[in-house]
């Protein structure tokens, strides 16, 4: 997180913002969002991207791209993807993708944005025999020799964002500094939670402002965004950041019944879009809960449920 870029303009955020349609493809849509948020940092990218998104899927894409840029400040232009899971598993010991020298071989389950991605971050095992598992993180260009992407069928959630399966056969990669797991894959999960939540809250805020939702609900959505702006300044390695993120997620979920009611009463496709795509916020719910419990224990905080389980 730790964003030190130019501050986002809350005044502009509260005013009318023109929705951008992806008529020329996801790459063009994303480039237009970036042009509006240049030098304002990842949080602004997520929030403005959400406000200018025609669908929750596009808002998700903006949040996902913002998380990548918070993870890697030197990320190149264009849409990127972190390709980590293999056979629906994420932990280093479950990975079979390996690097020999600078050449990577293996398969990854998921490339967010599919063929629209112009660069990929690929974790690969690099330890020698009898050494503990160790990951490096490598930048791979989709056009490189040995790269194959197989387009996947549209998903039930955010079907307007394509995805693909990645196959690598002796593909040259550029290694990033640091440990692939502790410095990149692990913190990305928290960064993605924050920036996707901010982007989707911003999308909902845009619908609410356009259709004159109750002031109390608009203010609650703004409270989520202002809390996210503070969390954007924290390190994803700090247990306090996980507690604050848990608080932010809880704050948003407390407004869900009122959000659902407002959407159902709003003319247009908004309720159907939200009903279809809102589950994207729950994809990492178990991992979120585990990180939150661990962080709260670090501060000596335990919930009634956890305390009761310990007593039993």
C-alpha positions in Angstrom: 0.0 0.0 0.0 2.1 2.9 1.2 1.0 5.2 -1.6 2.9 8.5 -1.7 1.5 9.7 -5.1 -0.5 12.9 -5.8 -3.7 13.0 -3.7 -6.9 12.0 -5.3 -9.5 14.8 -5.8 -12.5 14.0 -3.7 -14.2 17.1 -5.1 -14.0 15.6 -8.6 -15.1 12.2 -7.4 -18.3 13.6 -6.0 -19.2 15.4 -9.2 -20.5 13.9 -12.4 -18.1 11.5 -14.1 -18.6 10.2 -17.6 -18.9 6.4 -17.9 -16.4 4.9 -20.3 -17.6 2.1 -22.5 -15.1 -0.7 -23.5 -16.2 -0.3 -27.2 -12.6 -0.6 -28.4 -11.7 -3.4 -26.0 -10.4 -3.7 -22.5 -7.0 -2.3 -23.3 -8.4 0.9 -24.7 -10.9 1.2 -21.7 -8.1 0.8 -19.2 -5.8 3.3 -21.0 -8.6 5.9 -20.8 -8.9 5.3 -17.1 -5.2 5.6 -16.6 -5.1 8.8 -18.5 -7.6 10.3 -16.0 -5.6 9.2 -13.0 -2.0 9.6 -14.1 0.3 10.3 -11.2 -2.5 9.9 -8.6 -1.5 6.4 -7.5 -3.2 3.0 -7.3 -6.1 4.0 -5.0 -7.2 6.7 -7.3 -7.0 4.3 -10.2 -9.3 1.9 -8.4 -11.8 4.5 -7.3 -12.0 6.5 -10.5 -12.0 3.3 -12.5 -15.0 2.1 -10.4 -16.8 5.4 -11.0 -16.2 5.3 -14.8 -17.0 1.6 -15.1 -20.2 0.6 -16.9 -20.3 -2.7 -15.1 -19.1 -4.2 -11.8 -16.8 -6.4 -14.0 -15.0 -3.3 -15.3 -14.8 -1.9 -11.8 -13.2 -5.2 -10.7 -10.6 -4.9 -13.4 -9.7 -1.4 -12.3 -9.3 -2.6 -8.7 -7.2 -5.6 -9.8 -4.9 -3.4 -11.9 -4.5 -0.9 -9.0 -3.5 -3.8 -6.8 -0.8 -4.9 -9.2 0.6 -1.4 -9.3 0.6 -1.1 -5.5 2.5 -4.4 -5.5 5.0 -3.4 -8.2 5.5 0.3 -8.6 7.5 -0.1 -11.8 4.8 -2.1 -13.5 4.7 -1.3 -17.3 1.8 0.2 -19.2 -1.1 -1.9 -20.2 -3.2 -4.6 -18.5 -1.2 -7.0 -16.3 -2.1 -10.3 -14.5 -0.6 -12.2 -11.6 -0.7 -15.9 -12.6 -0.1 -17.9 -9.4 -2.7 -20.7 -8.9 -2.1 -24.2 -10.2 -4.8 -26.9 -10.1 -6.8 -24.4 -7.9 -4.0 -24.4 -5.3 -1.9 -21.4 -4.4 0.8 -22.4 -1.8 4.5 -22.6 -3.0 4.8 -26.3 -2.2 1.8 -27.1 -4.5 3.4 -25.3 -7.5 5.1 -27.2 -10.2 6.1 -24.3 -12.5 9.9 -24.0 -12.3 12.7 -21.9 -13.6 16.0 -23.2 -14.9 18.3 -20.3 -15.4 15.9 -17.7 -16.9 13.6 -20.1 -18.6 10.2 -21.0 -17.1 8.1 -24.2 -17.7 4.7 -25.0 -16.2 1.0 -24.2 -16.2 -1.1 -21.6 -14.4 -4.8 -21.8 -14.0 -5.8 -18.2 -14.5 -4.8 -15.1 -16.5 -7.2 -12.3 -15.6 -8.2 -10.4 -18.7 -6.9 -13.2 -20.9 -5.6 -12.0 -24.3 -6.0 -8.4 -23.2 -3.1 -8.8 -20.8 0.1 -7.3 -22.1 2.4 -8.5 -19.2 2.3 -11.3 -16.7 3.7 -11.9 -13.3 4.5 -15.6 -12.9 5.8 -17.1 -9.6 8.0 -20.2 -10.2 10.0 -22.5 -7.9 13.7 -21.9 -8.1 15.2 -24.0 -5.2 17.7 -26.7 -5.8 17.3 -30.3 -4.8 17.0 -30.8 -1.0 16.6 -27.1 -0.4 13.4 -25.5 1.1 10.8 -24.4 -1.3 11.6 -21.0 -2.7 9.7 -18.9 -5.3 10.9 -16.2 -7.6 8.6 -13.8 -9.4 9.2 -13.4 -13.1 7.8 -10.9 -15.7 6.7 -12.7 -18.8 5.4 -11.1 -22.1 2.5 -13.0 -23.7 4.1 -12.7 -27.1 7.3 -14.5 -26.0 8.3 -17.8 -27.6 6.9 -20.7 -25.7 3.9 -18.9 -24.2 0.4 -20.3 -24.9 -2.8 -18.9 -23.5 -6.0 -20.9 -23.8 -9.2 -18.8 -23.6 -11.6 -19.9 -20.9 -15.4 -19.9 -21.1 -17.1 -16.8 -19.5 -17.5 -17.2 -15.8 -20.8 -16.7 -13.9 -19.2 -13.7 -12.1 -17.9 -10.7 -14.1 -18.4 -12.5 -17.4 -17.4 -9.3 -19.3 -13.8 -9.8 -18.1 -12.2 -12.7 -20.0 -9.7 -15.1 -18.6 -7.3 -17.7 -19.9 -5.1 -20.7 -18.8 -1.4 -20.2 -19.2 1.1 -22.7 -20.5 4.8 -22.0 -20.5 7.5 -24.1 -22.2 11.0 -22.8 -21.8 9.9 -19.2 -21.7 12.3 -16.4 -20.9 11.4 -14.4 -17.8 12.8 -11.3 -16.0 13.2 -12.0 -12.3 12.0 -9.3 -9.9 14.0 -8.6 -6.8 12.9 -10.2 -3.6 11.1 -13.4 -2.5 8.3 -14.4 -4.9 5.9 -15.5 -2.1 6.6 -13.2 0.8 7.2 -10.0 -1.2 4.6 -10.5 -3.9 2.1 -13.3 -4.0 1.2 -13.2 -0.3 0.7 -9.4 0.0 -1.1 -9.2 -3.3 -4.1 -11.0 -1.7 -4.6 -8.2 0.8 -4.0 -5.5 -1.8 -6.5 -7.0 -4.2 -9.1 -7.2 -1.4 -8.7 -3.5 -0.7 -8.6 -2.1 -4.2 -11.4 -4.3 -5.6 -13.6 -3.3 -2.7 -12.8 0.4 -3.3 -13.5 0.0 -7.0 -16.9 -1.7 -6.5 -17.9 0.7 -3.7 -17.1 3.6 -6.2 -19.2 1.9 -8.8 -22.1 1.7 -6.4 -21.5 5.3 -5.4 -21.8 6.4 -9.0 -25.1 4.6 -9.4 -26.3 6.2 -6.1 -25.3 9.7 -7.1 -26.9 9.3 -10.5 -30.2 8.0 -9.1 -30.4 10.1 -5.9 -30.1 7.3 -3.4 -30.8 8.2 0.3 -28.1 10.5 1.7 -27.3 8.0 4.5 -26.4 5.3 2.0 -24.3 7.6 -0.2 -22.4 8.7 3.0 -21.8 5.1 4.0 -20.3 4.3 0.7 -18.1 7.4 1.0 -17.1 6.2 4.5 -15.8 3.0 2.9 -13.8 4.9 0.4 -12.3 7.3 3.0 -11.4 4.3 5.2 -9.8 2.7 2.1 -7.8 5.9 1.5 -6.2 5.6 4.9 -5.6 1.9 4.5 -3.9 2.7 1.2 -1.2 4.3 3.2 -0.4 1.2 5.3 1.9 -1.7 4.5 0.2 -5.0 3.6 2.9 -6.7 5.8 1.7 -4.9 8.9 -0.8 -6.9 11.0 -2.6 -3.7 11.8 -3.4 -3.3 8.1 -5.2 -6.7 8.1 -7.3 -5.6 11.1 -8.2 -2.3 9.4 -9.1 -4.1 6.2 -11.3 -6.5 8.2 -13.0 -3.4 9.7 -13.5 -1.9 6.2 -15.0 -5.1 4.8 -17.3 -5.4 7.8 -18.4 -1.8 7.4 -19.3 -2.4 3.8 -21.2 -5.6 4.5 -23.3 -3.9 7.1 -24.7 -1.7 4.4 -25.5 -4.6 2.0 -29.2 -4.9 2.9 -29.8 -1.2 2.3 -27.7 -1.4 -0.9 -29.7 -4.3 -2.2 -33.0 -2.5 -1.5 -31.8 0.7 -3.2 -30.6 -1.2 -6.3 -33.9 -3.1 -6.6 -35.8 0.3 -6.5 -33.5 1.9 -9.2 -34.5 1.8 -12.8 -32.0 0.3 -15.2 -29.8 -2.8 -15.3 -28.0 -2.0 -12.0 -29.7 -4.5 -9.7 -29.2 -7.3 -12.2 -25.6 -6.5 -12.7 -24.9 -6.3 -9.0 -26.8 -9.5 -8.3 -24.7 -11.3 -10.9 -21.3 -9.9 -9.9 -21.4 -9.1 -6.2 -20.0 -12.6 -5.3 -16.6 -11.5 -6.6 -16.1 -9.9 -3.2 -16.6 -13.2 -1.5 -14.1 -15.3 -3.5 -11.4 -15.0 -0.9 -13.6 -14.9 2.2 -11.9 -17.8 3.9 -8.4 -16.5 3.4 -9.6 -13.0 4.5 -11.0 -14.5 7.7 -7.8 -16.4 8.5 -5.6 -13.4 8.0 -7.9 -11.3 10.1 -7.9 -13.9 13.0 -4.1 -14.1 12.9 -3.7 -10.3 12.9 -6.2 -9.8 15.7 -4.4 -12.4 17.8 -1.2 -10.5 17.3 -2.8 -7.6 19.2 -4.4 -9.8 21.8 -7.8 -9.4 20.3 -10.1 -12.4 20.0 -13.8 -12.6 19.0 -16.5 -14.2 21.2 -16.7 -17.1 18.8 -13.0 -17.8 18.9 -12.8 -17.4 22.7 -15.7 -19.8 23.0 -14.0 -22.3 20.8 -10.9 -22.1 22.9 -12.9 -22.6 26.1 -14.5 -25.7 24.6 
